[in-house]
C-alpha cells in the first residue's frame, strides 16, 4: 500500500510503497484508511522539534473501515466504521484501571515487540508508526485499543478529526477545565484544537470566549461558527494579555495555550485572572523550557498540562459522533481543504504557514 514516509527531519514526505504484514497478531486490526487530518504534532516531528526514530509514517487522527481483525478481537469486526486515535492504551496499568487511558503507562504493550515482523516496512526495514497509528497511509495495522467503532451515519472524512483536534479541544474545555456557566475564557491559537476549545467552552455555557490568533480567517471562523464572543488579532495587537484584561475585567478564568510555543504560557498567565488557570494543550518541542514570574503563583494562578483532553476513546468518541449527528457539534467548519495523499506536502506547507483550518487527506 502507499504511505507518506518521513526519512529525516526537515525533508519532504515521500509517497511510496510500504509493506504491511500478511497476518495480524491476535489483538490487532487492519483498517482501510478513509481520511486523516494533518496536525501541528506531525509538523513538530517534520521540523525536528520532537525526535522520533526514522523512517516514520506520521498522522494520528484518522478514520476508516475495518478490513480484518485478529483472533482475540471481539469489539469490532470487518466492515465497521472506526476512528483511529493516538490514545492507544494497554488497559491494564494503574492509569488505565483508574479510567485515564490517555495517561497509559505501558504503551509498549500495544506495539509489536523485538523479533516480530514490523507493522510497516520497506524492503524488510522497519518503518515506525507515529503514536502507534501512522495514518498517512492507505492502510493501518493497529492495536485493538487504537480504534473505536462509530455510527455509520457519521461522515468518515469528518470523523477523522474526532481522534485528535475535536476530542482534545472539546475535552479540554468540558472534561479537564470543567468550564462553568458564565466563566470567562481565552484561547490562544485558533487552529483545529483551539477552535474546538472555543466550541467546548460555548457548549459549557461560558460567558466571554476570546479567540486569539494571527489569521483573520481563523478568527472569523471562531466567531462565526465556534462560539467565540470576541477575537484578538495577535499580529495587530502589541499586548495580547492587556487586551484580554480590557475585555474581561481582571482577566479570564481559563486561558488555553493551544499553539505549543513556550513563550505563550507567560502571555497566558498575564491574561489570567487571580486564582485562574492556564491550560497548556499545545505540544512543545522535546527541548522546550517554560519560564514565568513566580508572582503568578502568589496570585493563585495555576499552569496545568493537558493530554488529549483526558480522552476516553470508547466513551467519548461515540458521544462526539452523537453530538454532531444531533446538530450540536460543528465539524465542517474545521476543514480548510481536502487533498489527496499525493498532495500531502502542500498540506504540510499550509499548516506551517498558519493558513486555513484543518487539512484532511482523503483517500
Beta strands, then each sheet from edge to edge (+ up, - down):
strand 1: 2-6
strand 2: 14-17
strand 3: 28-38
strand 4: 56-57
strand 5: 61-69
strand 6: 81-85
strand 7: 121-122
strand 8: 125-126
strand 9: 128-129
strand 10: 139-143
strand 11: 147-149
strand 12: 185-188
strand 13: 209-213
strand 14: 230-233
strand 15: 252-257
strand 16: 272-280
strand 17: 302-305
strand 18: 335-339
strand 19: 358-362
sheet 1: 2+ 1- 4+ 9+
sheet 2: 10+ 3- 5+ 6- 11+
sheet 3: 10+ 3- 19+ 18+
sheet 4: 7+ 8-
sheet 5: 14+ 13+ 12+ 15+ 16+ 17+
end
